[in-house]
Amino acid sequence: MNVKEADFTYIREKTGATAGNLSVQINKLAEAEYLQVKKSFKENYPLTTCSVTSKGRKAFEEYVSSLQEYLKPTK
């Protein structure tokens, strides 16, 4: 969430995911309108660039908030 957009290779390196697994996850997130995916070419090589949509950012913030609430110590 710290970068405006990221290419496929960057995301794969940061997550440690396999290319096949990451491709499936990106497609699912794009179908849910959480990611915007742009496909192009750079020096004759395919380039997939992803950016988080406002809907995706909101869903992520709600997820983090839910985790924080769940992890709060009970008194």
Helices and strands as residue ranges (DSSP letters): E 6-7, H 8-15, H 19-31, E 35-42, E 45-52, H 54-71
